[in-house]
Amino acid sequence: MPTRHLFLVIILTCFLTFSSASVYIEEEMVERSPEDVTELLGSTFARLARSGTILVDQRPPPEPKSWELERPDTADDLRRRNTDNSNSSSNSTTRSSSTSTLAPTSTSSGLVVATTESASALPTPFDTGFNNNITTNCQSFMTSMLANSTFKSCLPFSLLLQNSNSFFQASKSLVRITQTLDYSCSANVTTCSAAMAAYAANITSTSACASDLSSQNPTIQQARLGLLAYRTLYSASCLRNPSTSAYCFADAITNSSSPTDSYIYFLPLNISLVGGSQPTCDSCLKNTMSVFEAASSDRSSALASDYVSAAMQVNVNCGPNFVNQSLAAAAASGSPSSMSAGPSWGLFALVLLVASWLL
């Protein structure tokens, strides 16, 4: 019995000791200064560490890192960033200075399109070069023709349709295709028609591309057809929608809801209208087919062989009397509208061609 009492006294004494220490610490934390509390806690932790209750890291505290070492790199980064911004600003200034503003253009829907466009080079025919099947003489002829200043000032639409990657890219933008048509339609059609007729006559000579044409080189055949069709396609491509004043071809080539609208422009290049084509039945289609009908008076032209079938297909889609589906009256052999021009026309074209080469 006394042993039990003694054991209880010991337990009670230990409990009171720890309880009083805890209360003492709390009281001291409230009443004493921060320095005293730190010292008290330090001694308490030391006592607990000696008893094995807690483990204390005895290693010295790590030294604080110096941020001064990073500042030079940071400054360098800032300098590089400023340099990049300066270059970017310079490039922006250059791009801004290379833009040009065209007259506003209205689409078939009546929407006025913004016409600020980069002053990039206009499309050029045969910009992908020629294949290895072309002869040396023909290569020289074509290169000379493309470099001629008169030829370049005409920017023949008829040679862009089939053989110009840059024209294909321009046709994806209403602004760019309008810019191209503005240039080609502002050319002197009389001078350009004479120049293209002269090139069409000379491309068949033995000193030019006769061998390539006889071997049916498709690129050279297309070049000759494009030269012969210059006047017709000039007239067709420069037609405007009477409701919006936009170029009919620009409307046709950018009309994603009716992609076959542009197919009729290939008729003068001996490409028949694709079966099932349903071009939009509007004034542009009617007026363009009227131009082609008039040009069919030249029985040696491609239109003499593909206009009637195209007109019949258009009338199936647009109505029986939408366009005239017969050829125009044949032109007299000496008529200026005929491609087989008389001696005076050929002499004038030859003189013009020689003069352009000398220049």
C-alpha positions as CSV (number, residue, x, y, z in Angstrom):
1,M,0.0,0.0,0.0
2,P,2.7,2.6,0.8
3,T,4.4,1.6,-2.4
4,R,1.4,2.5,-4.4
5,H,1.0,5.8,-2.7
6,L,4.7,6.6,-3.4
7,F,4.2,5.7,-7.1
8,L,1.2,8.0,-7.4
9,V,3.1,10.9,-5.8
10,I,5.9,10.5,-8.2
11,I,3.6,10.5,-11.2
12,L,1.7,13.5,-9.9
13,T,5.0,15.4,-9.3
14,C,6.2,14.7,-12.9
15,F,2.8,15.9,-14.3
16,L,2.8,19.1,-12.4
17,T,6.4,19.8,-13.4
18,F,5.7,19.5,-17.1
19,S,2.4,21.4,-16.8
20,S,4.0,24.3,-15.0
21,A,6.8,24.5,-17.6
22,S,4.3,24.7,-20.4
23,V,2.4,27.4,-18.7
24,Y,5.5,29.2,-17.8
25,I,6.6,29.2,-21.5
26,E,3.2,30.6,-22.6
27,E,3.3,33.2,-19.9
28,E,6.8,34.2,-20.8
29,M,5.9,34.4,-24.5
30,V,3.2,36.9,-23.7
31,E,4.9,38.9,-21.1
32,R,8.6,39.0,-22.1
33,S,10.3,40.7,-25.0
34,P,11.1,38.8,-28.3
35,E,14.7,38.5,-27.3
36,D,13.8,36.8,-24.0
37,V,11.4,34.5,-25.7
38,T,14.0,33.4,-28.2
39,E,16.5,32.7,-25.5
40,L,14.0,30.8,-23.5
41,L,12.9,28.7,-26.5
42,G,16.6,28.0,-27.3
43,S,17.3,26.6,-23.8
44,T,14.1,24.6,-24.0
45,F,15.0,23.1,-27.4
46,A,18.5,22.4,-26.0
47,R,17.1,20.5,-23.1
48,L,14.8,18.5,-25.3
49,A,17.7,17.7,-27.6
50,R,19.8,16.4,-24.7
51,S,17.0,14.2,-23.7
52,G,16.7,12.8,-27.2
53,T,13.1,14.0,-27.6
54,I,14.0,16.0,-30.7
55,L,16.9,16.1,-33.1
56,V,18.6,19.4,-33.8
57,D,20.6,20.2,-37.0
58,Q,23.9,21.3,-35.7
59,R,25.2,22.5,-39.2
60,P,25.9,26.2,-39.6
61,P,23.2,28.1,-41.5
62,P,23.7,28.5,-45.3
63,E,25.2,31.6,-46.5
64,P,22.7,33.9,-48.3
65,K,23.3,34.1,-52.1
66,S,24.4,37.3,-53.7
67,W,22.1,38.5,-56.5
68,E,24.7,40.9,-57.7
69,L,26.1,38.1,-59.9
70,E,22.9,37.9,-61.9
71,R,22.6,41.6,-62.7
72,P,25.1,41.7,-65.6
73,D,23.3,38.9,-67.4
74,T,19.9,40.5,-66.7
75,A,21.2,43.8,-68.1
76,D,22.5,41.9,-71.1
77,D,19.1,40.3,-71.6
78,L,17.5,43.7,-71.4
79,R,19.9,45.1,-74.0
80,R,19.2,42.2,-76.3
81,R,15.5,42.7,-75.9
82,N,15.8,46.4,-76.6
83,T,17.8,45.6,-79.7
84,D,15.2,43.1,-80.9
85,N,12.5,45.6,-80.3
86,S,14.5,48.2,-82.3
87,N,14.9,45.7,-85.2
88,S,11.2,44.8,-85.0
89,S,10.3,48.5,-85.1
90,S,12.6,49.0,-88.0
91,N,11.0,46.2,-90.0
92,S,7.6,47.5,-89.2
93,T,8.6,50.9,-90.5
94,T,9.9,49.3,-93.7
95,R,6.8,47.3,-94.2
96,S,4.6,50.3,-93.5
97,S,6.5,52.3,-96.1
98,S,6.0,49.7,-98.8
99,T,2.3,49.7,-98.7
100,S,0.1,51.4,-101.3
101,T,-3.6,52.4,-101.2
102,L,-5.9,51.6,-104.1
103,A,-9.3,53.0,-104.9
104,P,-12.1,51.2,-102.9
105,T,-13.7,48.3,-104.7
106,S,-17.2,47.0,-104.3
107,T,-18.0,43.3,-104.5
108,S,-21.1,41.8,-106.0
109,S,-22.8,41.9,-102.6
110,G,-22.3,45.7,-102.4
111,L,-19.7,45.4,-99.7
112,V,-16.9,48.0,-100.0
113,V,-13.5,46.2,-99.6
114,A,-10.5,47.8,-98.0
115,T,-7.9,48.2,-100.6
116,T,-4.6,48.9,-98.8
117,E,-2.3,46.2,-100.2
118,S,1.4,45.6,-100.1
119,A,3.1,47.0,-103.1
120,S,4.4,43.6,-104.2
121,A,5.4,42.8,-107.7
122,L,2.5,42.2,-110.2
123,P,2.0,38.7,-111.5
124,T,4.0,37.7,-114.5
125,P,3.4,34.9,-117.0
126,F,5.7,31.8,-117.1
127,D,7.1,32.7,-113.7
128,T,7.9,29.0,-113.0
129,G,10.3,28.8,-116.0
130,F,10.3,26.3,-118.8
131,N,10.9,22.5,-118.8
132,N,13.8,20.8,-120.3
133,N,11.9,19.9,-123.5
134,I,12.0,23.4,-124.9
135,T,14.6,24.0,-127.6
136,T,17.4,26.6,-127.3
137,N,15.9,28.8,-130.0
138,C,12.4,28.8,-128.4
139,Q,14.0,29.4,-125.0
140,S,15.7,32.5,-126.4
141,F,12.5,33.7,-128.1
142,M,10.4,33.3,-124.9
143,T,13.0,34.9,-122.7
144,S,13.3,37.9,-125.0
145,M,9.6,38.3,-125.2
146,L,9.1,38.2,-121.5
147,A,11.8,40.8,-120.9
148,N,10.5,43.2,-123.5
149,S,9.4,46.5,-122.0
150,T,6.3,46.8,-124.2
151,F,5.2,43.2,-123.4
152,K,5.6,43.8,-119.7
153,S,3.7,47.1,-119.8
154,C,0.8,45.2,-121.4
155,L,0.7,42.5,-118.7
156,P,-1.4,40.2,-121.0
157,F,-4.3,38.6,-119.0
158,S,-4.5,35.9,-121.6
159,L,-1.0,34.6,-120.7
160,L,-1.6,34.8,-117.0
161,L,-4.6,32.5,-116.8
162,Q,-2.8,29.3,-117.4
163,N,0.9,29.9,-116.9
164,S,1.4,32.1,-113.9
165,N,1.8,30.9,-110.3
166,S,1.9,34.4,-109.0
167,F,-1.4,35.1,-110.8
168,F,-2.9,32.0,-109.2
169,Q,-1.9,33.4,-105.8
170,A,-3.2,36.8,-106.5
171,S,-6.6,35.4,-107.6
172,K,-7.1,34.3,-104.0
173,S,-7.4,38.0,-102.9
174,L,-10.0,40.4,-104.3
175,V,-7.7,43.3,-103.6
176,R,-4.7,41.8,-105.4
177,I,-6.6,40.5,-108.4
178,T,-8.3,43.9,-108.7
179,Q,-4.9,45.6,-108.6
180,T,-3.7,43.2,-111.4
181,L,-6.7,44.0,-113.6
182,D,-6.3,47.7,-113.0
183,Y,-2.8,47.5,-114.4
184,S,-3.6,45.2,-117.4
185,C,-6.8,47.1,-118.3
186,S,-5.0,50.4,-118.3
187,A,-2.6,49.3,-121.1
188,N,-2.9,50.7,-124.6
189,V,-5.0,48.0,-126.1
190,T,-4.1,49.0,-129.7
191,T,-0.4,48.9,-129.1
192,C,-0.6,45.8,-127.1
193,S,-2.8,44.0,-129.6
194,A,-0.3,44.7,-132.4
195,A,2.6,43.5,-130.2
196,M,0.9,40.3,-129.3
197,A,-0.1,39.6,-132.9
198,A,3.5,40.1,-133.9
199,Y,4.7,37.7,-131.3
200,A,2.0,35.2,-132.3
201,A,3.2,35.3,-135.9
202,N,6.9,35.0,-135.0
203,I,6.6,32.2,-132.5
204,T,5.8,29.9,-135.3
205,S,9.1,30.6,-137.2
206,T,11.9,28.1,-137.4
207,S,14.2,30.5,-135.6
208,A,11.8,30.6,-132.7
209,C,9.5,27.8,-131.6
210,A,8.3,26.0,-134.8
211,S,10.0,22.8,-133.6
212,D,8.4,23.0,-130.2
213,L,5.0,23.6,-131.7
214,S,5.3,20.7,-134.1
215,S,6.3,18.4,-131.2
216,Q,3.2,19.7,-129.3
217,N,5.0,21.2,-126.4
218,P,2.0,22.1,-124.2
219,T,3.6,25.2,-122.7
220,I,4.5,26.7,-126.0
221,Q,1.1,25.8,-127.5
222,Q,-0.5,27.6,-124.6
223,A,1.8,30.6,-125.1
224,R,0.7,30.9,-128.8
225,L,-3.0,30.6,-127.9
226,G,-2.6,33.2,-125.2
227,L,-1.0,35.6,-127.7
228,L,-3.8,35.1,-130.2
229,A,-6.5,35.5,-127.6
230,Y,-5.1,38.7,-126.1
231,R,-7.6,41.2,-127.6
232,T,-10.6,39.0,-126.7
233,L,-9.6,38.3,-123.2
234,Y,-8.6,41.9,-122.6
235,S,-12.1,42.9,-123.5
236,A,-13.7,40.1,-121.3
237,S,-11.4,40.6,-118.3
238,C,-12.0,44.4,-118.2
239,L,-15.8,44.1,-118.0
240,R,-17.3,45.4,-114.8
241,N,-20.4,44.5,-112.9
242,P,-22.9,47.3,-113.6
243,S,-24.3,47.1,-110.1
244,T,-21.1,47.3,-108.1
245,S,-18.4,48.5,-110.6
246,A,-16.3,45.6,-109.6
247,Y,-14.5,43.6,-112.3
248,C,-16.6,40.7,-113.4
249,F,-13.6,38.4,-113.4
250,A,-12.6,39.4,-109.9
251,D,-16.1,38.6,-108.7
252,A,-16.0,35.2,-110.6
253,I,-12.6,34.0,-109.4
254,T,-13.3,34.9,-105.8
255,N,-16.8,33.6,-105.6
256,S,-16.4,30.5,-103.4
257,S,-20.1,29.7,-103.5
258,S,-20.0,29.3,-107.3
259,P,-16.4,28.2,-108.2
260,T,-17.4,27.5,-111.9
261,D,-18.0,31.2,-112.6
262,S,-14.4,31.7,-113.8
263,Y,-14.5,28.7,-116.2
264,I,-15.9,30.6,-119.2
265,Y,-12.7,32.8,-119.3
266,F,-10.8,29.8,-120.6
267,L,-12.9,29.3,-123.7
268,P,-10.6,31.6,-125.9
269,L,-7.7,29.3,-124.8
270,N,-9.3,26.3,-126.4
271,I,-10.5,24.9,-123.1
272,S,-14.2,23.8,-123.3
273,L,-16.6,24.6,-120.5
274,V,-16.6,21.7,-118.0
275,G,-19.7,19.6,-118.1
276,G,-22.0,20.3,-115.2
277,S,-20.7,23.8,-114.8
278,Q,-23.4,26.2,-113.5
279,P,-22.0,29.7,-113.7
280,T,-24.0,32.5,-112.0
281,C,-26.7,33.8,-114.4
282,D,-26.0,37.5,-114.2
283,S,-25.1,40.4,-116.4
284,C,-21.4,39.6,-116.1
285,L,-22.0,36.2,-117.7
286,K,-24.2,37.6,-120.4
287,N,-21.8,40.3,-121.3
288,T,-18.7,38.1,-121.3
289,M,-20.4,35.5,-123.6
290,S,-21.4,38.4,-125.9
291,V,-17.7,39.3,-126.2
292,F,-16.9,35.7,-127.0
293,E,-19.7,35.5,-129.5
294,A,-18.3,38.5,-131.4
295,A,-14.8,37.0,-131.4
296,S,-16.1,33.8,-132.9
297,S,-16.3,35.6,-136.2
298,D,-12.7,34.6,-136.7
299,R,-13.2,31.0,-137.7
300,S,-9.5,30.2,-137.0
301,S,-9.9,31.1,-133.3
302,A,-10.5,28.6,-130.5
303,L,-13.9,30.2,-129.8
304,A,-15.1,29.1,-133.2
305,S,-14.9,25.5,-132.0
306,D,-16.0,25.7,-128.3
307,Y,-18.4,28.8,-128.1
308,V,-21.5,27.1,-129.3
309,S,-21.4,24.1,-126.9
310,A,-20.6,26.5,-124.0
311,A,-23.5,28.8,-124.9
312,M,-25.9,25.8,-125.1
313,Q,-24.8,24.7,-121.6
314,V,-25.3,28.2,-120.2
315,N,-28.8,28.4,-121.7
316,V,-29.7,25.1,-120.1
317,N,-28.8,26.6,-116.7
318,C,-30.0,30.2,-117.2
319,G,-32.8,29.9,-119.7
320,P,-33.2,29.2,-123.4
321,N,-32.6,32.7,-124.6
322,F,-30.1,33.9,-122.0
323,V,-27.2,34.1,-124.6
324,N,-27.0,33.6,-128.3
325,Q,-25.9,30.1,-128.9
326,S,-24.7,30.5,-132.5
327,L,-21.5,31.8,-133.9
328,A,-21.2,35.4,-135.2
329,A,-21.0,36.0,-138.9
330,A,-17.7,35.0,-140.3
331,A,-15.3,37.9,-140.8
332,A,-13.9,38.6,-144.2
333,S,-10.3,37.4,-144.7
334,G,-9.1,41.0,-144.9
335,S,-11.1,42.2,-141.8
336,P,-9.0,43.6,-138.9
337,S,-10.9,41.3,-136.6
338,S,-9.5,38.3,-138.3
339,M,-6.4,36.7,-136.8
340,S,-5.0,36.1,-140.2
341,A,-4.3,39.8,-140.6
342,G,-3.6,41.3,-144.0
343,P,-0.2,42.4,-145.3
344,S,-0.5,46.0,-143.9
345,W,-1.3,44.7,-140.4
346,G,1.5,42.2,-140.5
347,L,4.0,44.8,-141.6
348,F,3.0,47.2,-138.8
349,A,3.3,44.4,-136.2
350,L,6.7,43.4,-137.6
351,V,8.0,46.9,-137.5
352,L,6.7,47.4,-133.9
353,L,8.3,44.1,-132.8
354,V,11.7,45.0,-134.4
355,A,11.6,48.5,-132.8
356,S,10.8,47.0,-129.4
357,W,13.8,44.6,-129.6
358,L,16.1,47.4,-130.6
359,L,14.9,49.4,-127.5
